[in-house]
Amino acid sequence: MNRPAITAFGEILYDIYPDRKRLGGAPFNFIFHVWKLSGKGNLISSLGNDENGREILSYLNSIGFNTDYIYIDKEHPTGTVNVKLDENGIPRFTISPECSYDFLKLTEKSKKMLEEETELLYFGTLAQRSTASRNTLEEIFKIDSLKFFCDLNLRHDFFSKPLVEKSLTVSNAIKLNEEELLKVKSMFGYKGSEKEVIELLSREFDIDLICVTKGAEGALIFDGENFDFYKSPPRKVVDTVGAGDAFSAILCIGYLKGVDIGKINRIANEFAANICGIEGAIPTDDNLYDKYKNKL
């Protein structure tokens, strides 16, 4: 397996459930999966100089995850998200404001890593809710050697039309869900069917790969010429937290390796469905990853 050089930019945090807390944040979940699947992955993020931050950093170092580009913010706390699950395991999030990941900086060390060791940068919209992190991402967008993958994640009111437009403009590949596609359709005044809107986005923003996820109903991928739809067989759901991040990890690895979209869609759906069968976004052992390491 070729090792894709992928870096994620954005939040690492604790998901706080009523009875427990779990490590999370879409960029972290995503790059953790990439790392476990490919043996390589970097995260540009920040933790607070607090108990949560020290706990997270200690854990990441203990498992061998590269923390070279996660710096300690002495002024702002480690991010937290309160999570409540409904009877179907669907989460509702309450996201804390003014966290360390809202103030991300591009250090010389991080810039060198992006220029010399990274093929593709993953980013979302939550880390762009603040001016500081958004400006840092704008700096990264200027690095010509990079491809960009945007997981749109249009949550709460942490986005605007200019932010979405910029994110689409720079992206080579994007993932969004059905609800987010409808928001984008309305935002830009697009008309037509789901497939027509996807084709329009692809042409207007020159995007190589567009994926629309539909939860338990599967996913639709468009590569500029062809559509592929796949739906995994139903299985028991514990919770759906992090399923989209798991899907994105397979999607990005497959995209960089030039894998057929039908194969990407099948494997990404199956991997995401497996993540829905565990508590939280990250498996506690590597057995699940072992099944997928050689599939792409």
N, C-alpha and C positions, 0 to 999 in steps of 0.2 A: 504494500500500500504506500503510494506516495504520500508524504506528509505535507498537507497544505499549510501555508504560513498565514494564519489568521489571528488578528488582534481584535479584541472588543473594547469599546469605549463606553463608560457609563457606570451605573450604580451597582454596588455590592452592598447588601443590607441584610437585616433580619426580618423575616416574615414572622409576625407575632400572632399565633393562634390563641384561642382562649385557654388552652392547656399546655402549650409548648411554644418553642420558637425554632425556626429553621432558617438556615442560610439561604439567601435568595437574591433577587434583582435580575431582571431579564438578561442584561449583558453577562453577568457572572454565570447564571444558569447555562446560557448558550456556550460560553467559552469553556466551562467545566466539561460539558459534553464533548466539545471539539477536542479538548486535551485528552480526555479518557479514550476517545475513539481513534485519535491520530498520534498521540504522544507529544503533541505540541500545541501551544496556545498562550497568548499573552493578554493581560487585562490592564487597561489604563483606568485607574479609579482611585478612590480615596476613602480612608476610614477616620473616624474621630479618635482623639486621644482620650478614650473612655473605656469602660469595662467591656462593652460590646466590641469595640474596635480591637482591643488587645486580644480578646477571646477569638475573634475571627482570624486575625493575623497569625496567632499561635496555631490554630487548627490548620490553616492553609500551609504554613511552613512544615507542620508535622506530616502532611500527606505528600509533600514534594511539589505543591503547586507553585508556580513562579510568581513571587510577590515583588519582584524588582520594580514594577511600575505602579504599585499601589502605595501611595504615600500617606503619611499621617498629617491630618489637619488639626492643629491645636486650638482652633477657634470654633469649629462647628462639629456637632455630634454625628456619630455613625447613623446611617439611614435606618429607619424602621417603617414597616408597613403592617397595620393591623388587618388580619384576614379573618373573615367569617364565611363559612361554607353553608350553602343551602342544602336541602334534602337530596339534591342530585350531585353534590360535590362541587358545585359551581361557586367560585370565590367572589366575595365582595371586598374591595380593598379600601382602606383609609390610609393615605400616604402622608407621612410627616413632612412638614415644610423645613426649608433652610438646613439641609443636611450636608455632610462633607462632600457628597458627590455633586452637589450644586456648585462647587467651587473648584472644579478640576482645572489643572494647569498642564501645559505642554512643556515638559522639561527637555533639556538637551539630550538626555539619555533616552527619553521616550521618542523624541523626534528621530534620533539615529536608528532606533529599533524599527520605527515605522518605515523609514527610507531604505533600510538595508535588509530587514528580515521579514517584512510583511507583504503579502500579496493582496490581502483583502481586509478592510476594516468594517466591522459590524458596529452599527449605532442605532439608537431608537429615538424616541421623542421625550421621554421623561427627563433624561439628563440635559435636555435642551430647554427645560422650563425656566432655568436661570440664565441671566445674561453672561455670567462668568464662564460657565461650562459651554454655553452656546458659542461664545467667541473663540474658545479654545478649539472647538470642533471646526469652526470656520477656518482656523489656521491649518488644521489637518486636511481639510478639503483641497488645499492648495498643493498638496504633495502629488505630483503628476503620476508617479509610479503605482499608486494604489487603485484597486477596485473598491467599490463601496456597496455594502449591503445594508438596507434599511428595513428594520422590523418596526412598522409604523406605530403600533401600540397607542392608538388615540384614546387615552384614558382621561376621565374627568375633564378639566378645562386646561390641561397642560399642553395645548397646541393652538396654532393659529394658521390661517391660510398661507401667509408668507413662510412660516416654518415648514409646513407640509410641502409647499412648492419648492423650496430650496432643497429639502431632503430628497424629493423625487428627481430634481434636476441633476444632482450629483451622483445618484445611485445607478449602479449597473444591474442590481437585482433588488427586489423588494418582496416582503411578505406582509399581508394584511388579512383580516378576517372579513366575513360577509358584511358585518355591521360597519366596519371601517371603510369598506369599499363604497357603501351607500353614502357615508359621510363625505368621502372624496368626490363622489359623483355629484352630490348636491353642492359641495364647496366650489367646484369648477363649472357647474352648470351643464354637465354632460347629459346626453340623452341616450336612450337605447337599452338593450339587454345587458346582462352581466358580461357576457363575452365581448359585446361591442364596446363596453366601457373599458375593459381590460386591454383590448386591441388599441383603443384610442390613447390610453395611458402609455402603452408601449411605444407608439409612434411619436406622441407629443413630447415625451421626456427621454426618448432614446434608451429605453430600459431593455436589457437582454432577457431578463427572466422575471415573471410576475407570478406570485403564488397567492391564491385566496383560500384560506382555510375555513372549514365549515364545521368544526367541532367533531362530534360523533358521525357526522354525515360526510366526512372525507375532505378532500382538497382538490382544487383545480389549478394546474400549472400551465403557463403559456410561455413559449420560448421565442416569440417573435414571428413564428410561422405556424406552430402546432399547439393544440390544447391536449392536456391529458387529465382525466379525472380518475381518482381512486378513492375507495372507501374501505377501511379495514373491517373485518368481521367484528360484530359486537363482543365486548368483554366487560368484566366487572370493573366499575370505576370507584376508586377510593377518593381521589380528588383530582381535579384537572389543573391544579397549579403547576405551571412550568411546562405543560404539554406543548404549547406553541414554541417555546425556547428549544425544546428537544427537536421539534420538527425543523426549526431554523438551522440547527447544527448539521443535520443530515443534508438539508437543502444547500447550504453553503459549501460543504465538502464536495458534494456531487457537482455543483456548479463549477467550482474551480478545477475539478478533474475532468470536466466535459462529459459527465455521465448522462445517458439518455434520460429525458424527463419522466418517462414512464417508470423506469427503475427507481429514480430518485423519489418519486411520489409514493410508490409502494413501500419502500424502506422507511421513509420519513413518517408515513402514517402508522406503520407498525411500531416504530420506535416510540412515537408520541403516545400511542395507545398503551404501551408498556409502562410509560411514566405515569399515566393516569391510574395505573394499578398499584401505585405505592403512595405512601404519605409524603407530601412535599414534592419539591421539584428535582431533588438530587437523590439517586440511589445510595443506600448505605454500604453496598458492596459492588464489586466490579463484574459480577456474573452477567448482568444485563448487557454491559458493554462488550463482553467477550463474544456475544452472539452477532454483533454488528460490525466488528472491526474489519472484517475482510469481505463485507458485502458490497462495498462501493469500489 
